[in-house]
């Protein structure tokens, strides 16, 4: 069906000399040039922390971890580290991309929300999106706008950016192909 997919291989697993079964071993879903090619906010934290650390003689690894755990710097332009503020030297006019979502009944990630129609959405990356209210609200609004649009009679919804059709909010061809493959194969994990 022309869908992108992760590489997988069937593997016999032997644990402590005992055969425990045949498993499907798959690569991890993540952001990257050869994976899901979208803007990576966590990689941006690494770039910005490197700049700040070199200008201020700071522990770059510790600063990077702090910036990944607190994304407020994206919209404020200020990173706080050990009680002191540092200018990021960057301005982000576009916070509308670079989110990796997961739909799961586990609902156990740090950043998560439930849509108005009860769909449980978890943010896989950036993991701590909930530390930036503006970015988190955008993600929630986007999902709710999509749901409203595809449930409306004409397929349109009034968004903060103007009236949009549900086909402007998602790649419908890929969604339909994904649904068909999972229905045909009887994949109960792809509800």
C-alpha positions in Angstrom: 0.0 0.0 0.0 3.1 2.2 -0.2 3.2 2.9 3.5 6.5 3.6 5.3 7.3 1.1 8.0 10.0 0.3 10.5 12.4 -2.6 9.9 11.5 -5.8 11.7 12.9 -9.3 12.0 11.6 -12.5 13.5 13.9 -13.7 16.2 14.2 -16.8 18.3 14.9 -15.8 21.9 16.9 -17.9 24.2 17.2 -16.7 27.8 19.6 -18.4 30.3 19.9 -21.3 27.9 16.1 -21.8 27.6 14.1 -21.2 24.5 11.3 -18.6 25.4 9.7 -18.1 22.0 9.8 -16.4 18.6 9.4 -12.6 18.7 9.2 -9.8 16.2 12.1 -7.4 16.9 11.4 -3.9 15.5 13.3 -0.7 15.5 12.1 2.1 17.7 9.8 4.8 16.5 11.7 8.1 16.9 12.5 11.4 15.2 15.5 11.4 12.9 16.6 12.0 9.3 16.1 8.3 8.4 13.2 7.8 10.7 10.4 10.3 11.2 11.8 13.4 9.6 10.3 16.3 11.6 11.7 19.1 13.7 13.2 17.7 16.9 12.8 20.0 19.9 15.0 17.8 22.0 17.8 18.1 19.5 17.3 21.8 19.5 17.8 21.8 23.3 21.1 20.2 22.6 22.1 22.8 20.1 21.0 25.8 22.2 22.5 24.3 25.4 25.8 23.9 23.6 25.7 27.6 22.7 24.8 28.8 26.2 27.3 26.5 27.9 30.2 27.7 25.7 29.3 31.4 26.3 29.0 31.0 30.1 31.4 28.1 31.0 28.6 25.8 32.1 28.1 22.0 32.2 26.6 21.5 28.8 25.2 18.0 29.5 23.4 19.1 32.7 22.1 22.2 30.9 20.9 20.1 28.0 19.0 17.8 30.3 17.5 20.8 32.1 16.3 22.3 28.8 14.8 19.0 27.7 12.9 18.7 31.0 11.7 22.3 30.9 10.7 23.6 27.4 9.6 27.1 28.6 12.8 28.5 26.9 11.2 27.8 23.5 8.6 30.6 23.9 10.3 32.8 26.5 13.8 32.9 24.9 15.2 32.3 28.4 16.7 29.1 29.8 16.9 28.8 33.6 19.8 26.8 35.0 20.8 26.5 38.7 18.6 29.6 39.5 20.2 31.8 36.8 18.6 33.0 33.6 20.4 32.7 30.2 19.2 34.1 26.9 18.9 31.4 24.3 19.9 33.7 21.4 17.0 32.1 19.3 13.5 33.1 18.5 10.9 30.5 17.6 8.0 32.0 15.6 6.9 28.5 14.6 6.0 26.2 17.4 3.5 24.3 15.2 5.6 21.3 14.3 7.9 18.7 15.6 5.5 16.7 17.8 5.5 12.9 17.9 2.2 11.5 19.2 1.1 8.1 20.4 -2.4 6.8 20.9 -2.6 4.2 23.6 -4.9 3.0 26.4 -1.8 2.8 28.6 -1.9 6.6 28.9 1.3 6.6 31.0 3.6 9.3 29.4 4.5 12.5 31.1 2.8 14.8 28.5 -0.7 13.7 27.6 -4.2 14.9 27.1 -7.6 13.6 26.2 -9.5 15.1 23.3 -13.0 16.4 23.6 -14.2 13.1 22.1 -12.2 11.0 24.6 -9.2 10.0 22.5 -6.2 9.5 24.7 -3.1 11.2 23.2 0.4 10.9 24.5 3.3 13.1 23.4 6.4 10.9 22.8 8.6 13.8 21.7 9.3 16.3 23.1 8.7 14.2 26.2 8.2 17.2 28.5 5.9 19.3 26.2 3.6 19.9 29.2 6.3 22.3 30.6 5.4 24.8 27.9 1.8 25.8 28.1 1.6 27.5 24.7 3.0 24.5 22.9 0.8 22.0 24.8 -2.3 24.0 24.2 -1.5 24.2 20.5 -1.1 20.4 20.3 -4.4 19.8 22.1 -6.2 22.4 20.0 -4.9 20.8 16.8 -6.2 17.4 17.7 -9.6 18.8 18.7 -9.8 20.9 15.5 -9.2 17.7 13.5 -11.8 15.8 15.3 -14.4 18.6 15.0 -13.6 18.9 11.2 -13.9 15.2 10.4 -17.1 14.9 12.4 -18.7 18.0 10.9 -21.2 17.7 8.1 -19.1 19.6 5.6 -15.7 18.6 6.9 -14.7 22.1 7.9 -13.8 23.7 11.3 -13.1 27.2 12.4 -9.5 27.2 13.7 -7.3 29.9 15.2 -5.7 30.1 11.7 -9.1 30.3 9.8 -11.6 27.8 8.4 -9.9 24.5 7.5 -11.0 21.2 6.0 -10.0 18.0 7.8 -7.8 17.1 4.8 -5.7 20.2 5.5 -5.1 18.9 9.1 -3.9 15.4 8.3 -2.5 13.2 5.6 -5.8 11.4 4.8 -4.4 9.0 2.1 -1.8 7.7 4.6 -4.5 7.4 7.3 -6.8 5.4 5.0 -4.0 3.1 3.9 -2.9 2.5 7.5 -6.5 1.7 8.5 -7.0 -0.7 5.5 -3.8 -2.6 6.2 -4.7 -3.0 9.8 -8.3 -4.0 9.1 -7.3 -6.6 6.4 -4.6 -8.0 8.7 -6.9 -8.0 11.7 -4.5 -6.1 13.9 -6.3 -5.6 17.2 -3.5 -3.2 18.4 -4.5 -0.6 15.8 -7.9 0.4 17.2 
